[in-house]
Amino acid sequence: MAEPLPEPDRLEGAPHPRETGTLFGHAGPEAEFLAAFTSSRLHHAWMLTGLKGVGKATLAWRLARFLLATPEDDGGMFAAPPPTTVDVPPDHPIARRLLQLAEPRNFLLRRGPNEKETALSQTISVDEVRRMKSFFTLSATDGGRRTAIVDSLDEMNTAAANALLKLLEEPPEKVTFFLIAHQPARLLPTIRSRCRELRLAPLSPQDLADALTQAGGEIAPEDRTALAELSGGSVGEAFRMTNLEGLKLYTALTRLFSTLPRLDRPQALALADLAAAKGATETFDLLVTLIDLFLARLARHGATGDIPPEAAPNEAQLLARLSPHPHAARAWAELAQTLSARARRGKAVNLDPAALLMDILLKVDETAGSLAQR
């Protein structure tokens, strides 16, 4: 019997957003939605934007749970007072059914299996959108509110996006859409224009620590600032970095880069071998991400002169030495763009991870040497 496919919208090892009890750091977007609800200005489509892993899906599930569990106001003398929170008790029947994906008034649109049903599809297909349309045609049930969660718009192919647009142009009665978008600028402008946006900001170090603890991760108090810097305030990214010891890897990288412009080859080879170990695909991906982050921090410092909070010991001194002026900032920014494309191409054609990472590190050394001679 084949193993069940993983949920495409679940971070491995972490609770699913529908299982997350508390949403940290996003009281503003919640209050904005609640104000629209209590003033009878509830839009039919809400686009939740922000960094990947910042809490958009958790908010979408919270808002859908609230809408489905809140009785409709009939305008009578004995109507309940307007709600002051979107919280719903976990033992509420709606909450229990949503947790089990058994609520008949909610539709979850996400990537499904491929044609052979052996793995997840890379995109949300038009057939999935048509299935959602049919669901709302046939699922009027008691005539109450209905909700749809789309996770995520970024994963839709062109045909699926066009089919969704038609639904947004002529929405089913009493349906509220919650559309998750990691990069809204890349979406069809016509989809964006038919939605009201709720923008989720990066989490503060304290909110990030609280959210990570809830997800089953751990952050030492002294590491909170560093992890917030490297994750960009995204609990999903912080969870990945914690599981893969990202702070240790970043410290090792900055220790290696402190030898620039004469790269310490034994240190570089040790990192390359770490990325090439059996089953170390995630480590390789994280190392590439961390190198890109370091180059971005170099470029930002050279352009602005600002010293960000340190994400590794002596990082501020290293940034100042390697990127002391705007010319250096441009060089590092251009290199980051080049290396990102190089890493994608190398991975696509299955180049040896150790050789690919070593090539990236040598390019960094080459740029540092050119800047030193200037």
KANOR-V535309 format. One record per helix or strand of 2 or more residues. SS is the DSSP state (h for helix, s for strand). FROM is the first residue (numbers start at 1). TO is the last residue. If there is no record, write none. Layout:
ss:SS from:FROM to:TO
ss:SS from:FROM to:TO
This chain:
ss:h from:17 to:19
ss:h from:27 to:38
ss:s from:45 to:49
ss:h from:56 to:69
ss:h from:93 to:99
ss:s from:106 to:109
ss:h from:126 to:138
ss:s from:146 to:151
ss:h from:153 to:155
ss:h from:158 to:169
ss:s from:175 to:181
ss:h from:184 to:186
ss:h from:189 to:193
ss:s from:196 to:199
ss:h from:205 to:214
ss:h from:221 to:231
ss:h from:235 to:243
ss:h from:246 to:257
ss:h from:265 to:276
ss:h from:281 to:304
ss:h from:315 to:322
ss:h from:326 to:348
ss:h from:353 to:372
